[in-house]
Amino acid sequence: MSEYRAIYKCRMCGEEYSDSLISEYEAEKCFEKFEKGKSIYHSISGRNDIPKVKVHICKDDSLGLADFIGMRKVE
């Protein structure tokens, strides 16, 4: 079964970065929750929760908001 990384993009600095690693099954469940208007996906394990928005510390120490933009497949 494939694994996926949650990808975020900061509104302040534009940096794109990866976060939690989850299974293909959980990635599908995450999108289902977000489509229903939920603001966070609580993973089955409880260790890899995926929020729609996170605080991001930019390289210049500014604070920005990073939006969940998708899942990248991990080979």
N, C-alpha and C positions, 0 to 999 in steps of 0.2 A: 504494500500500500504506500502511496506517495505521502510526502510531508510538505507542509507549506509554512512560509514565514509571513507574518503580518507586516505590511509596508505602510509607513506613515510619511507625510510630507508636512513640514513646518510652514505655517502661514507667514511667519516673521522673516525667516532667512531663506526659505525655499529648499532647505536640505531634505533629502529623501533618505530614510533609514529603515532598517528592518528590526523586528522585535520578536515576539513569541513564535515558537516553533510548534505547530500542531499537525494532527493527522488530516488526511483528506476528508474523512468523515466529519471531523470537527470543523474544518473549513466550510463545508457545506452547511452545517448547522449554524455557524456564525453568520453567514449571509442570510439565512432564513430569519434569524432573530433581527438583524438590521433591517430587512425588508418589512418586518412587522413593527418597526419604529423603536425597537429597544436601543438603548445607548451603550450597552456593554454586553459582551458575550462571556458567560461564565463557563470555562472549560470543564470537561468531565473530571479531570484530575484536580482542578482547583488551583493549579499553579500557573496556568497560562491564560488568564483572563485577557480579553481583547476589548478595550474601550474604543468608541468611535473617535474620541478626542483625547489627547494626552498633552501634558506640559512638556515643552522641549527647551533645553538649555542650549542656546546658540553658541557658536564659536567665539563671539564677542561678549559672551556672558549675558546677553539679552535673554528674556524669557518669551517664548512664543507658544502658540497652540499648534499641535500637529494633528492633522486629520488622517484617519484610516483611509487609505486609497485602494487597498486590495491585498491579495495574497500572491506571493511569488513561490512557484514550485521549486523545491530543493531537490537537486539530483543526487 
